[in-house]
């Protein structure tokens, strides 16, 4: 008589085997790993179940930091996270921040009231404040891309604002382009994460010193004595 393989004994083990296989695949593919900084999309963050921050409080925090909420922009790039200490005002009412990566890479985001020529590099001028001549200037979608020997940037115009995402040449152009395209005006949830906390002291008047004379310009007394 021909023997047959009887499978009923194996059936109770199948769920265990399936679970073990699923866990092994998850470990290999990284499904259970923590997302890299900046990998969570803006849509995911905005659609969270968190209650909306108080708008009046956000405005107060922005005012304390001398920032205009409408000029606060954010971006995202795989592997990069916002450096909270970098958030600050540019010029009269602009905004600036930096995003850093574990390998030392850095992206800079700036929002300023600037003339059209700052975004449009076709006149051959170097970026604002830069001394290096341009080696590349070209239109890339809705942005202008410019590059010097040491750095490069993407710029776009939104009304009277110029939004720029820049970095050293060590930051590859694909990453820079991705961050420039992802740049957008911060919503209330993003403002809550970006603005300095209430009472942080950013943008407030300097603390009055008690070691200066009450009259005069406060300069040290450098008079030479009779023996000098």
C-alpha positions as CSV (number, residue, x, y, z in Angstrom):
1,X,0.0,0.0,0.0
2,X,1.4,3.4,-0.9
3,X,1.9,5.7,2.0
4,X,0.4,9.2,1.9
5,X,1.7,12.3,3.6
6,X,-0.9,13.4,6.2
7,X,-1.0,17.1,6.6
8,X,-3.5,17.6,9.5
9,X,-0.6,17.7,12.1
10,X,0.9,20.7,10.3
11,X,-2.2,22.8,10.2
12,X,-2.0,24.0,13.8
13,X,1.5,25.3,13.2
14,X,0.7,27.4,10.1
15,X,-0.3,30.5,12.0
16,X,2.9,30.5,14.0
17,X,5.0,30.0,10.9
18,X,3.1,32.7,9.1
19,X,3.6,35.1,12.0
20,X,7.3,34.3,12.2
21,X,7.7,34.8,8.5
22,X,5.9,38.2,8.6
23,X,8.1,39.4,11.5
24,X,11.3,38.3,9.6
25,X,10.2,40.2,6.5
26,X,9.4,43.3,8.5
27,X,12.9,43.2,10.1
28,X,14.5,42.9,6.7
29,X,12.5,45.6,5.0
30,X,12.6,48.0,8.0
31,X,8.8,48.1,8.2
32,X,8.9,48.5,11.9
33,X,11.7,51.1,12.0
34,X,11.2,54.7,13.2
35,X,10.7,57.1,10.2
36,X,13.8,59.2,9.4
37,X,13.6,62.9,10.5
38,X,11.7,64.8,7.9
39,X,10.2,61.7,6.3
40,X,6.7,62.4,7.7
41,X,4.7,64.3,5.0
42,X,3.1,67.6,5.7
43,X,-0.3,66.1,4.9
44,X,0.2,63.4,7.5
45,X,1.1,66.0,10.1
46,X,-1.8,68.4,9.3
47,X,-4.4,65.6,9.3
48,X,-3.4,64.4,12.7
49,X,-5.9,64.1,15.5
50,X,-4.2,66.8,17.5
51,X,-6.5,69.7,18.5
52,X,-5.8,72.9,16.5
53,X,-3.4,75.3,18.4
54,X,-4.9,78.6,19.7
55,X,-4.3,81.1,16.9
56,X,-4.0,84.0,19.3
57,X,-1.3,82.2,21.2
58,X,0.6,81.5,17.9
59,X,0.4,85.2,16.9
60,X,1.7,86.2,20.3
61,X,4.6,83.7,20.1
62,X,5.4,85.0,16.6
63,X,5.3,88.6,17.7
64,X,7.6,87.8,20.6
65,X,10.1,86.4,18.1
66,X,9.6,89.4,15.8
67,X,8.2,87.1,13.2
68,X,5.2,87.4,10.9
69,X,3.2,84.2,10.8
70,X,2.4,84.6,7.1
71,X,6.1,84.6,6.4
72,X,6.9,81.4,8.3
73,X,7.5,78.6,5.8
74,X,8.5,75.0,6.3
75,X,9.9,72.3,4.1
76,X,10.9,68.6,4.3
77,X,13.6,66.4,2.9
78,X,14.4,62.8,3.6
79,X,16.9,62.5,6.4
80,X,16.7,66.2,7.4
81,X,15.1,67.7,10.5
82,X,14.4,71.3,11.5
83,X,17.1,72.8,13.8
84,X,14.8,74.7,16.2
85,X,17.5,76.9,17.4
86,X,18.1,78.2,13.8
87,X,14.6,79.7,13.5
88,X,14.7,83.5,13.4
89,X,13.8,86.7,11.6
90,X,15.6,87.9,8.5
91,X,15.7,91.6,7.7
92,X,12.6,93.5,8.8
93,X,10.0,90.8,8.6
94,X,11.6,87.8,6.8
95,X,12.0,84.3,8.1
96,X,14.9,81.9,8.2
97,X,15.6,78.3,9.4
98,X,18.0,75.4,8.8
99,X,17.5,71.7,8.4
100,X,20.3,69.3,9.3
101,X,21.1,65.7,8.6
102,X,23.1,63.3,10.8
103,X,26.0,63.3,8.3
104,X,26.4,67.0,8.7
105,X,24.5,68.1,5.7
106,X,22.5,71.3,6.0
107,X,19.7,73.0,4.1
108,X,18.8,76.7,4.6
109,X,15.3,78.1,4.1
110,X,14.7,81.8,3.7
111,X,11.7,83.9,3.1
112,X,12.2,87.6,2.3
113,X,10.7,90.6,0.6
114,X,13.1,90.9,-2.2
115,X,13.0,92.3,-5.8
116,X,12.4,90.0,-8.7
117,X,16.1,90.0,-9.7
118,X,16.9,88.1,-6.5
119,X,15.0,85.1,-7.8
120,X,15.7,85.5,-11.5
121,X,19.4,85.0,-12.0
122,X,19.5,85.7,-15.7
123,X,21.3,89.0,-15.2
124,X,24.4,87.1,-14.1
125,X,24.5,88.5,-10.6
126,X,25.6,86.4,-7.7
127,X,23.1,85.5,-4.9
128,X,22.4,88.3,-2.4
129,X,25.4,88.8,-0.2
130,X,27.5,86.4,-2.3
131,X,30.9,87.2,-3.9
132,X,31.3,84.1,-6.1
133,X,30.2,84.3,-9.8
134,X,27.5,82.0,-11.0
135,X,28.4,78.9,-12.9
136,X,24.8,77.8,-13.5
137,X,21.6,79.7,-13.9
138,X,18.5,78.0,-15.3
139,X,14.8,77.7,-15.0
140,X,13.6,74.5,-13.3
141,X,9.9,74.2,-13.2
142,X,8.5,77.0,-11.0
143,X,11.9,77.7,-9.6
144,X,15.1,79.3,-10.6
145,X,18.2,77.2,-10.0
146,X,21.5,78.9,-9.5
147,X,24.9,77.6,-8.5
148,X,28.4,78.8,-7.6
149,X,31.5,76.8,-7.0
150,X,30.7,76.3,-3.4
151,X,26.9,76.4,-3.1
152,X,23.6,76.2,-4.9
153,X,20.0,77.3,-4.4
154,X,16.5,77.1,-5.7
155,X,14.3,80.2,-5.5
156,X,10.7,80.9,-6.2
157,X,8.5,84.0,-6.1
158,X,5.2,84.2,-4.2
159,X,3.8,87.7,-4.5
160,X,6.4,90.1,-3.1
161,X,8.2,87.3,-1.3
162,X,11.2,85.3,-2.5
163,X,11.5,81.8,-1.0
164,X,15.0,80.2,-1.3
165,X,16.3,76.8,-0.3
166,X,20.0,76.6,-0.4
167,X,22.9,74.4,0.6
168,X,26.6,73.7,0.0
169,X,27.5,71.7,-3.1
170,X,27.9,68.6,-0.9
171,X,24.1,68.6,-0.8
172,X,23.1,66.9,-4.0
173,X,20.8,68.8,-6.4
174,X,18.0,66.2,-6.2
175,X,17.7,66.7,-2.5
176,X,17.8,70.4,-2.9
177,X,15.1,70.4,-5.5
178,X,12.9,68.1,-3.4
179,X,13.2,70.5,-0.5
180,X,12.4,73.5,-2.6
181,X,9.3,71.9,-4.1
182,X,8.1,70.8,-0.7
183,X,8.4,74.3,0.8
184,X,5.1,75.8,1.8
185,X,3.6,78.4,4.2
186,X,3.3,76.8,7.7
187,X,-0.2,75.8,8.9
188,X,-1.2,76.3,12.5
189,X,0.1,72.8,13.6
190,X,3.4,73.5,11.9
191,X,3.6,77.0,13.4
192,X,3.2,75.4,16.8
193,X,6.2,73.2,16.2
194,X,8.4,75.9,14.6
195,X,7.8,79.0,16.7
196,X,9.8,79.5,19.9
197,X,7.8,78.5,23.0
198,X,5.9,81.2,24.8
199,X,8.2,82.9,27.3
200,X,11.3,81.8,25.5
201,X,12.5,85.4,25.5
202,X,13.3,85.4,21.8
203,X,13.0,88.9,20.3
204,X,12.4,90.6,23.6
205,X,14.2,93.7,24.8
206,X,17.6,93.0,26.3
207,X,17.9,92.6,30.1
208,X,18.8,95.8,31.8
209,X,22.3,95.6,33.4
210,X,22.8,96.9,36.9
211,X,26.6,97.4,36.8
212,X,26.5,100.6,34.6
213,X,26.5,104.1,35.9
214,X,23.1,105.8,35.9
215,X,24.4,108.8,33.9
216,X,26.6,109.3,30.9
217,X,27.2,106.8,28.1
218,X,28.1,104.0,30.5
219,X,31.7,103.8,29.4
220,X,34.3,102.7,31.9
221,X,36.2,105.4,33.7
222,X,39.7,105.4,32.2
223,X,41.0,108.6,33.9
224,X,44.6,108.5,34.9
225,X,45.3,109.2,38.5
226,X,47.9,111.7,39.8
227,X,50.6,109.0,39.9
228,X,49.9,107.8,36.4
